Amino acid sequence: MKSLLSILIITLFSSISFGQYWFGPKVGVSYIDHVYQDKTYERDSFNVDPNINMQFGVALSYSATDMYSVYGELVYERIGKTLRDKGSDGEAVYANMTNHFISAPIMLRVTLGKVPFHYFVNGGPRLSYWVGGKGVHDLEAFEEFPPVADDDGNPLPVEYKLKFNSDNASPDDFTTAFVSKPNRLQFGLTLGGGIYFDLASGGRLMLDFRYTWVHSNMATNSNKDTNLIRGSSGDLDFYRENMEYYHNIGTVGIAYLFGYNSELKRKGKSTSKESKKSKK
């Protein structure tokens, strides 16, 4: 990994004054699978559905040559998870969570093909920062111990926002949930490819496919079996959600890129100076 990062940095800075830049907006759709460290968690106890969600942000490419470039993104990603107990298919335990991330993949890209059609492969590291999240718990246990109820006393699902620090928790606040020992900065590896077209307008339309292996668990469980996500009151201690899992993510994205050529810009300035000199 250190070698790959070194190659990316050297490629970027060794020819930075001669490069072609491309930048622009990007959107994508992701298929997200949740992989638990405890293999029996899904096999024996819970159904955890894969999630289809979205991302959007900006893309930046620096082309050192026609073949080699460094490609990066800064994107907002949504990752959801729906969990149901296997015994009753969600009657006893139903939990839904949506988390928000800021992600930045940085990849070395190799491009082949001729104008206007190009195809490429790329790969590299990906860093993500877990900004926050929200969710809902609906448990059979709420029938006997309703933390939230309607005017008639009927239990309601508990909706919550995630926090990572419970120092100022209120025992009467059921709208806030706390994650024990979160991994807010997460690391992954990305590999993929795609195609792009040079347009008559001077822009570039890019379609890419990639797969990301995230190597960081969402959190470290407070003991071997459980990690607490709950309202700040101890009344919800009967439900603890396993957070020792990570994501495998397949993404299809599309971007429109604008070009900027630093070498032509510099030549333009030189030509302008020479023209001024000749007029004197």
N, C-alpha and C positions, 0 to 999 in steps of 0.2 A: 504493500500500500504506500509506503514512503517513497518507493521508486516511482510509482505512478504519479504521485503528487509532484515529485521533482521534475518529471518529464513535462507535466502540465505547466509548471511555473517557468521552466527553461524555454519551452515553446512560446509561451506568451511574451516573455520579456526580451528574448534574444532578437526578435524581429518586430517589436511593437511599432516601430516607426514606419514600417513598410506594409502594414496589414490592412485587410478589408474587414470592416465591422458590419454586423447585421444585428438589428434589435427591433423588438416589437411585441405586441400582445399575444398571449397564448391562452387557450382554454383546453381542457381535457376531461375525459371520463375515465374513472378507475374502477376496476374490479378488485375488491379487497378481501383477502382470506385471513382469518385469525388463527394463529398457531400457538397452542398452549404448551408450556413446558411439561405439565402433567397430562400425559396422553389419555388417562382415564377420565379426565374432566369432561371431555366431549363424548368419549366412547360410552361411558356408563351413566353419566348424570345429566348432561345438558346438550341441547341443540343450539349451536351458535351459527347463525346464518351468515354466509358471505354477504358483503355489502357492495352496492354500486353507488358511487358518489362522484363528486366533481372537484375540479381544481381550476384556478385561473391566476394569471400573473403576467410576468414579462420574461422574455427570452433574450439572450445575448450570445452572439457567436463572433469569435475572432479568428479569421482565416490567415494563418501564416503563409500557406501556399494553397494552390488549387485543391490539393489532396488532404492536407492536414489542417485541422482547426481545433480550437477549444470552445466548447459549447456549455453554457450555463443558464440556469433559470432561478427566479425568485418567485415562488407561487404560494398562494393560500390553498390549503387542502382540507376538505371535510372527510372524516372517517367515522362511519357509524357502526354500531354493533347491536344486534337483537339476540337475546338469550332467552330460552325457554327450557324448563325442566322436562326431561324425557318421560317421566312417569305419567304426567297429566297434560303434556303438550302446552305448558304455559298456564295452567289453572293454578298450580301451586306457586310457581315462580315465573314472572315475566319481567324482563329488564331491557330497557332500550337506552342506548347512550350515543351521543354525537360529540366527537372531539374535533378541535380546530388546531391546525398546524401551519407553521410557516416553514417551507422546505426549500432547500437550495442544492440541487444536483450540479456537479461540475464534471464534465466528461471530455475525454479526448475523442475526436471524431475523425474518421477516415472516409473521404468522399470519392466516388467514382462516377463515371458517366460524362456526357457531353451536354453543352448548352442546347436547349433549355431544360433538359431532363437530367436530374442527378439522383443517385441513391447513396446511402451512407450507412455505416455502422458506428456505434459509439458506446462508451462505457466509462464508469468512474464512480467516485464516492458520492454519497448524498447525506446531507445533514438536515435534520428537522427539529423544530422547536415546538413543544407542546404548549400552546397558548392557554387553552382551557377547554371547557366542555359543559354539557348539560345532559340530563337524562330523566328517566322515570322508572320507578319500581312499583310493581303491582304484585303483592304477595298474598297467598292464602292466609298467612298468619295475621294479616290486617283485619280479618273478620273478628278475631278475638281481641287484638290489640291495635285498634285503628289510630295511627299517629295523626291522620287528617281525615275528617268526616264532613258530610254535608249537614244541612239543617235538621235532617231526620235521624242523624247519627249513623248513617251508612258510610262504611269506609271508602275512601277515595285513593286512587294511585298517588304516590308521593313523587312530585316533580321537584327536581333539584338542579342547582348549579354546582359545578366542581370548584373546589379550592384545594390548595396544596399546603396550607398552613392553618392549623386548628387552634392556634394560641388564644384567639379571642372568640372562641365558639360560645354560642348561647345554647343552653339546654332546651330552650323552647323553639329553636329554629330548625324546622324540618325541610326548609327550602334550600339548604346548603349541605353539600356532601364533601367529604374529605378523603383524599387519596394518601395512603401511607407510603412513604418512600418512593415518590414518583421519579421516573427517568424522563425529565422534561427535554433534555437534549439527546436526540436519538440518531444513531448512525446506520447507514445502509449502503448497499452496492447496487448499481443500476447498469443494466445491459440492454441494448436495443438497436433499432435501426429505423430507416424510413426513406422518404423521397421528398424532394422539393423541386419547384418549378420557378425558373426565372421569368418574370412577367414583363410584358412590353412597357408597363408603367415604371419599371426600374425596381420594383419590389420583388419579394420572394414569398411564395406560398409553400409552407412546409407541413407535411403529415408524418408523424412519428409514432412508433410503437416501442414500448419498453416494459421491462420487468424489473422490479425492485425487491431485493431481499433485505428486509430491515433486521438488524442484528441486536436491537435493544428491546428488552421487555418494556411494557408500559410502566410497570412499577415492580418493586421488590416486595413480595408478601411479607407481612409482619411475623409470620411463622410459617411452618412448612405447608400448611393446608389452606390458610385463609389470609385475605387482605381486606381491610375494612373500607368499604365505601358506604357512608351512612349520613343521616342527619346528625347534628351535633349532640343530640340527646342519646343517652345509653339505651333508650327504649328500642332502638333499631339494631341492637347488637345481635339479634337472632338472624340477621341476614348479612353475610359477608361475601363479597365477590372476588373471585380469583383474578388478579391483575398481572400475573406472570405469563404474559403472552405478547407476541409481536405480530407484525403484519407482513404478508407477501402481497405485492401490489402489481397488477397489470394495468397499463395505462395506454389509451389512444389519445393523442393530442393533435391540435392544429394551430398553426401560428402564421401571422403575416409579419414579415420582416422588412425593415427599411435598411438600405445600404449606406455606408459611409466609408470612403476610401481615403485613408490618411496620406498615402503617397501622392495621389492626384491633388489633394488639398495643398500639400506642400509645394508641388510643382506649380500649381496655380499661383501661389504667392511669389515664387521665384520669378515666374514669367511676368507677373505684374511689376515687380521691382525692376526687371530688365527693361520693360517698356518705359517706365518712368525715367530711367537713366538715359535712354536713347533720345528722349524728348528734350533733355537739357542741352 
